[in-house]
């Protein structure tokens, strides 16, 4: 009697988990824009049904209740781990800072681990990009520099952030040191926000990347909006164009 040994090759438990998670995912809703552009504000207005119909009618309605994540979290964990206990959900919302490729040193969006994670999925993608005037971004940047609020609120590391700030403040007072307000990546952003040409260069790169994404095999919808004047005390957004 002969014994046959069958060896399974090419099987990876990790790839299997990723495949299952990606198979369940039907839609990815990306809210993109430069740091301080109002991505979280727009999502809040969407949930509260205060966006103009010419914008909201082209967004996935169910996204109001989908799990939210960020480019930072996607870079650290990958799509399957981000979905985690939400595996089986029809969609996910991603807040994406279009300056990541610059401030994190990726150079190109194709090199960003966050977009590599998203492109593992065959889900439809709706990308809404918020493009405020440079002056608005510059003012918002200064406010965040003073408060230290650079990371997204949904990032789990934010739990320790207030404690870290308090400890740093105590340390600076005891040692007489001046607080370091900006990191190297933030200084790069300041250089961009201080130049109309610099900001235009990166917004153009972003739009070209999305155009390339659309020409592939994916179902991609692109929407561009800008902040508008307050109405009844609420933030407003106006449609620039849809692609």
C-alpha positions in Angstrom: 0.0 0.0 0.0 1.4 3.3 -1.0 0.7 6.5 0.9 0.2 9.7 -1.0 1.1 13.0 0.6 -0.9 16.0 -0.8 0.7 19.4 0.0 -1.5 22.5 -0.5 0.5 25.3 -1.9 -0.3 29.0 -2.4 -2.7 29.0 0.7 -2.4 32.0 3.0 -4.7 32.4 6.1 -4.1 36.2 5.9 -5.0 36.4 2.2 -8.1 34.3 3.0 -9.2 36.8 5.7 -8.6 39.7 3.4 -10.5 38.0 0.6 -13.5 37.4 2.8 -13.6 40.9 4.1 -13.2 42.4 0.6 -15.9 40.1 -0.8 -18.5 41.5 1.6 -17.6 45.1 1.0 -19.8 46.7 -1.7 -19.0 50.4 -1.5 -16.2 52.7 -0.2 -17.1 56.3 0.5 -14.0 58.5 0.6 -14.2 62.0 2.0 -11.0 63.7 0.8 -9.4 67.1 1.1 -6.4 68.9 2.5 -5.8 68.9 6.2 -8.3 71.4 7.7 -10.6 71.4 4.7 -13.8 70.4 6.6 -14.0 66.7 5.9 -15.6 65.9 9.3 -17.9 68.9 9.1 -19.2 67.7 5.7 -19.9 64.3 7.0 -21.8 65.7 9.9 -23.9 67.9 7.6 -24.5 64.8 5.5 -25.7 62.8 8.5 -28.0 65.7 9.5 -29.5 66.0 6.0 -28.2 69.5 5.5 -26.2 69.1 2.3 -27.7 70.5 -0.9 -29.6 67.8 -2.9 -27.2 68.3 -5.8 -24.5 66.9 -3.6 -26.3 64.5 -1.2 -28.3 62.7 -4.1 -25.0 61.5 -5.5 -23.7 60.1 -2.1 -24.5 56.6 -0.8 -27.3 57.2 1.7 -26.4 54.2 3.8 -23.0 55.7 4.5 -24.5 57.7 7.3 -24.3 54.6 9.5 -21.2 52.9 8.1 -18.1 52.5 10.1 -15.6 55.4 9.7 -11.9 55.2 9.4 -8.9 57.3 8.3 -5.9 57.1 6.0 -3.8 56.8 9.1 -5.6 53.8 10.4 -5.7 52.1 7.0 -1.9 52.5 6.7 -1.3 50.9 10.1 -3.9 48.0 9.9 -4.9 47.4 6.3 -8.5 47.1 5.2 -9.4 43.7 6.6 -8.3 44.6 10.2 -10.0 48.0 10.0 -13.3 46.2 9.1 -12.7 43.9 12.0 -16.0 43.3 13.8 -17.7 45.2 11.0 -16.9 42.5 8.6 -19.9 41.8 6.5 -20.9 45.5 6.3 -21.9 46.7 2.9 -19.7 49.8 3.1 -17.2 51.9 4.9 -16.4 55.7 5.1 -12.8 56.8 4.8 -11.6 60.3 5.7 -8.5 60.9 3.6 -6.0 63.8 3.8 -4.8 64.5 0.2 -1.6 66.0 1.6 -0.6 62.6 3.2 1.6 61.8 0.1 3.5 65.0 0.8 3.6 65.3 4.6 4.4 61.5 5.1 7.0 61.4 2.3 5.2 58.9 0.0 5.8 61.2 -3.0 2.9 59.7 -5.0 -0.6 58.5 -4.0 0.2 55.1 -5.6 2.8 54.7 -2.8 0.4 55.5 0.1 -0.4 52.3 2.1 -3.9 53.7 2.7 -4.7 53.7 -1.0 -3.0 50.3 -1.5 -5.4 49.0 1.2 -8.4 50.4 -0.5 -7.5 49.1 -3.9 -7.4 45.5 -2.5 -11.2 45.7 -2.7 -13.3 45.4 -5.8 -16.0 47.6 -4.2 -17.4 50.7 -5.9 -15.8 53.9 -4.8 -17.3 57.3 -4.4 -14.7 60.0 -3.7 -16.0 63.4 -2.5 -13.2 66.0 -2.4 -13.5 69.2 -0.4 -11.5 72.1 -1.9 -11.5 75.3 0.2 -9.6 78.5 -0.7 -6.0 78.5 0.4 -6.6 81.3 2.9 -9.2 79.1 4.7 -6.7 76.2 4.9 -3.9 78.5 6.2 -6.1 79.9 8.9 -7.3 76.5 10.0 -3.7 75.2 10.0 -2.7 77.9 12.4 -5.5 77.1 14.7 -4.6 73.4 14.7 -0.9 74.2 15.3 -1.8 76.1 18.4 -4.1 73.4 19.8 -2.1 70.4 18.5 -5.2 68.9 16.9 -3.7 67.2 13.8 -4.9 63.6 14.1 -8.4 62.6 13.2 -10.9 62.3 16.1 -11.8 58.7 15.2 -8.1 57.6 15.5 -8.0 55.3 18.6 -4.7 56.9 19.6 -6.7 60.0 20.4 -7.6 58.4 23.8 -4.1 59.1 25.1 -3.6 62.4 23.3 -5.0 64.7 26.1 -2.9 63.0 28.7 0.2 63.3 26.5 -0.4 67.0 26.0 -0.8 67.5 29.8 2.4 65.6 30.5 4.3 67.6 27.9 3.0 70.8 29.3 4.1 69.9 32.8 7.5 68.8 31.6 8.0 72.1 29.7 7.1 74.1 32.7 9.4 72.2 35.0 12.4 72.3 32.6 11.7 75.8 31.2 11.6 74.4 27.6 9.5 75.9 24.9 6.9 73.6 23.4 7.6 72.2 19.9 4.4 73.3 18.1 5.1 71.8 14.6 6.6 68.6 13.4 8.6 68.3 10.1 5.6 67.1 8.2 3.5 70.0 9.4 6.2 72.4 8.3 6.0 71.0 4.8 2.2 71.6 4.9 2.8 75.2 6.0 5.0 75.8 3.0 2.3 74.5 0.7 -0.5 76.4 2.4 1.5 79.6 2.2 1.7 79.4 -1.6 -1.1 79.4 -4.1 1.1 77.7 -6.6 2.1 75.0 -4.1 -1.5 74.1 -3.1 -2.6 74.1 -6.8 0.2 71.7 -7.6 -1.0 69.2 -5.1 -4.7 69.5 -5.8 -3.9 69.0 -9.5 -1.9 65.8 -8.6 -4.8 64.5 -6.6 -7.3 65.1 -9.4 -5.0 63.4 -11.9 -4.7 60.4 -9.6 -8.5 60.1 -9.4 -8.8 60.4 -13.1 -6.4 57.5 -13.5 -8.4 55.6 -11.0 -11.6 56.1 -13.0 -10.0 54.8 -16.2 -9.3 51.4 -14.6 -11.6 48.6 -14.0 -13.3 50.1 -11.0 -16.7 51.8 -10.7 -15.6 55.2 -9.5 -17.7 58.3 -8.9 -16.0 61.7 -8.3 -17.6 64.7 -6.7 -15.8 68.0 -5.9 -17.3 70.6 -3.5 -16.2 73.8 -1.8 -17.3 75.4 1.5 -19.9 78.1 1.1 -21.2 80.9 3.3 -22.9 80.0 6.6 -26.7 79.6 6.4 -28.7 79.9 9.7 -25.5 79.3 11.6 -24.7 76.1 9.8 -21.7 75.3 7.5 -22.7 75.0 3.9 -21.1 73.4 0.9 -21.6 74.0 -2.8 -21.1 71.7 -5.8 -18.1 72.4 -8.0 -18.5 69.5 -10.4 -19.3 65.8 -10.7 -17.4 63.2 -12.8 
